[in-house]
């Protein structure tokens, strides 16, 4: 998988997390989406640079680091730099949802990659 696709898949996962959460609890205005998205997106970017995800987008260990950093970093940025608070149910739902999304696509990609026939070197 190319580095651009890895990053695009991760960004899409975080965006889906935000959109589903807002649709369940608030309105889907541009301000609400951006206000909720930016802390998690910034944490995601930091995590991708931290593990150099473009070199190894695998589930372990890169996926776990990306998930953990995006989850904790996003919550911390949200807490420190916005007026939003994070109650325990939100923290738990955030952890589980981001895990399913950020680790899930890597798990599927790994399974597909293992089943794909290998091309012989010419």
Secondary structure, 3 states (H helix, E strand, C coil): CCHHHHHHHHHHHHHHHHHHHHHHHCCCCHHHHHHHHHHHHHHHHHHHHHCCCCCCCCHHHHHHHHHHHHHHHHHHHHHHHCCCCCCHHHHHHHHHHHHHHHHHHHHHHHHHHHHCCCCCCC
